[in-house]
Structures are given as structure tokens and as C-alpha cells.
Amino acid sequence: MSELSGEAGTDTFDTRVSPGYAAAVRATRAAPDRTAMGQARLDELVRLATLAPNSHNTQPWTFQVLGPDRLAIRPDARRRCPVVDPDDHHLFVSLGCVAETLAIAATGYGMDASVSWRENTDGLPCAEVTLKDTGCAASPLIQAIRSRQSTRSLYDGGLLSAEQRRALRQAAEGGATTLHLVEDAETKTQLRDLIVAANTTQLRDRDFVRELRDWIRFSEASALQSRDGLFARATGSPTLPDWIGRLIFPLVLRPAGESRKIASQIESSAALAVFISRDDTPKSWFRTGRAFQRVALAATKHGLKHAHLNQPVERSEYHSDLGRVVGACAGRPSLVIRLGRAVDMPYALRRDLHSVLDTSG
Ligand SMILES: Cc1cc2nc3c(=O)[nH]c(=O)nc-3n(C[C@H](O)[C@H](O)[C@H](O)COP(=O)(O)O)c2cc1C
């Protein structure tokens, strides 16, 4: 089960952070116990699953143990973001990311995970995972679970190799989601203009800025305390005392500066990836999350970083233009990602197991 241990160089996790923060990241992203059995094995799978990407690092999930090899993954409605995500689209994409990560992590223990979708008449839908010891081979994506991160820095401007392109396309297959990989300058420019326009609309919305500010952890102390949210250093900003950060955030987040930043980020990227969900339903968004996480892990495995530019997805008035630019005549635009090569940024933390795991069932 050596597949579960980290790739060379990823076990330090100490990029530009204090020793205390680095220790917390190391604990969060530790190599799993390969000998774990029963509940201890489920614990390891849940910990690895929570390393999945998720909107604003809200970690909007709970895991309920339903039996020795069965888990429910439920959305945590207390962690909704009603302004940026009024229909819970991002929440269900995040749930798909976490379910897919769990399924991939399970293969490291020789287990197949069957993931099913449950509509609930008395609440939000959820996913159920049934694990079976089949002695299956570990997924080739497993090594990337611990080292994947959203990297919001500039990339090195290089192009995708044929092998990277093939790996990304292959990872997206098999779901109800279409991946549009955009590498030509003209389409990238059209997407840039849409992203910039949608971003400007968002920054003019005070509620949006307030909600975003509430999920930013301006200091290491607050990131370490909550173990969720967007750690300033991981977004490329300096750390600040929280009260100063909260005060100046709306003043420094200006449309002109942000537009320039987005343009340089796109310019430096090898490709943009637009994910279109087949249907505009929570189930379809969930499936897109699963496909996106496979692509993010494949990118990581093949030496590529990724970061989100979801602004035109988050404002419904841009959906039809976004679909048109990539030639999608149907479906719901779900994610816009940039891909390219860069060095690691500081890692985001995750909450402890006891905050997300319910073993009472
Ligand atoms: C559905 C979804 C939407 C996201 N939207 C954005 C976004 O608009 N901007 C951004 O910088 N990151 C975005 N992210 C990335 C998350 O902020 C990131 O996954 C989270 O902070 C955890 O960090 P990590 O991916 O480095 O582990 C999104 C992730 C998901 C799954």
C-alpha cells in the first residue's frame, strides 16, 4: 500500500509559513496508516477525503457512519454561502469532490467504493458510499490527493504537453460533464473578458464582499483556530492582524487592480478548463465535482497547478455567454479553472475528524 504515501518532496508542507502552521498542515496531510482496519480505516479515508477542493474552504460536509463499510456524505447547510452560491451549486460540486476523493483513497486499501445519490424528501440530498474489499489496484491518482492544492499565483507561461492534455481529458471522462480545454489565445481572451466583467459585477456587490471577507483568515492564528476558510497567505496576500484585514479588505479589493491580476493570471496559464454539467440539478453538479476532482488530481500528478476563475459561473447572467464562447449549446457552466506550472503556495488547513464525522449511527 505504498501508493498511499506521499510523493517525494511533499512531506514538508512548509512553504512560507511559520513552523506552527507547517506542523498543522503536516498533520492534516499526513500519510495514512497503511495498517488501519475497521473504524480506524474509515477515519483515514474521511481525513483524506476532506483534502478535496471546496468552495471558500467552507468544508460544507458531514460524514455519517451507517455501518462497517457504509458512509453517508451530507451537505452541511450551516456552511452555505448564500450570496456567492444562492442555489447551492458550489456546495454540491464540493460534495462531489469529497466523494470522489474518498473513492480514490479507498483503492489504496484495495477497496472499491460505490457512490450513489440519495434524494431526501425531508432535507437536502446526500451521497452514500459503500466500500467493498475487492483487492483492486490503487488508482494512479491516489498520490496526488495529499499534494493537490489550489495555487493562486502566476504560472510559468509554458504550454500543455500532449501527455498532460491527454491525462486531463481522460480524467474528465465517464460522467455527465463536458470538459472544454481552452488553449488558443482568441478563446482565452474571450473568457478573460467574461471573467473580468463578472468579477467587476461581484466586487460592486457589498454583500458579496462581506461574505467573502467573513471566510478569509487574515492571520495564521485565525486560520489555525478555525481550520477552515481562505488563509490569506494561500491566496497570495500577506498575513495581517484580523481586525486590520477585515477593515481594509473592502478598500484594497478594487475592480481595476483585480482585473489586471486576472489578466496576468490567464496570460501565465497553459490552459483554461471549462466544465459544463449536463443538467442544472444538484445531482449533476455533484457529478461535475467528481469529474473536476479527477482532473485536479490528474493535473497535480502531471506537474500542473490549478486555480479557479469561477466568476462567470457565479453570476447567472454570464452563463449563456460562457457556454457560447466554448461552443457548448446545452448544459450548465459549472467551473472555470486555469492550469499551468508553478511552485507550491502555502497549503489550506482542514477541520479535525471529530468536527465532521458522526459515528453514532
Ligand atoms: C465549487 C468550487 C468553487 C471554487 N471557487 C473558487 C473561486 O472562485 N476562487 C478561488 O480562488 N478558489 C475557488 N475554489 C477553490 C477553493 O477555495 C479551495 O479548494 C479551498 O480554499 C481549499 O483549498 P485547496 O484547494 O488548496 O485545498 C473553489 C472550489 C470549489 C470546489
The ligand as a Gaussian input file, in Angstrom:
#p B3LYP/6-31G(d) Opt

LIG

0 1
 C      -17.060000      24.601000      -6.339000
 C      -15.782000      25.336000      -6.027000
 C      -15.689000      26.686000      -6.284000
 C      -14.488000      27.375000      -6.004000
 N      -14.404000      28.702000      -6.336000
 C      -13.228000      29.342000      -6.164000
 C      -13.070000      30.686000      -6.607000
 O      -13.990000      31.282000      -7.183000
 N      -11.869000      31.297000      -6.404000
 C      -10.826000      30.649000      -5.804000
 O       -9.754000      31.237000      -5.659000
 N      -10.948000      29.372000      -5.394000
 C      -12.115000      28.705000      -5.560000
 N      -12.234000      27.395000      -5.185000
 C      -11.079000      26.725000      -4.541000
 C      -11.283000      26.671000      -3.045000
 O      -11.208000      27.965000      -2.475000
 C      -10.241000      25.725000      -2.426000
 O      -10.489000      24.432000      -2.898000
 C      -10.279000      25.741000      -0.919000
 O       -9.916000      27.001000      -0.418000
 C       -9.346000      24.694000      -0.316000
 O       -8.041000      24.914000      -0.747000
 P       -7.223000      23.796000      -1.541000
 O       -7.955000      23.531000      -2.821000
 O       -5.893000      24.423000      -1.772000
 O       -7.143000      22.572000      -0.689000
 C      -13.400000      26.685000      -5.437000
 C      -13.504000      25.313000      -5.183000
 C      -14.672000      24.631000      -5.488000
 C      -14.771000      23.151000      -5.246000

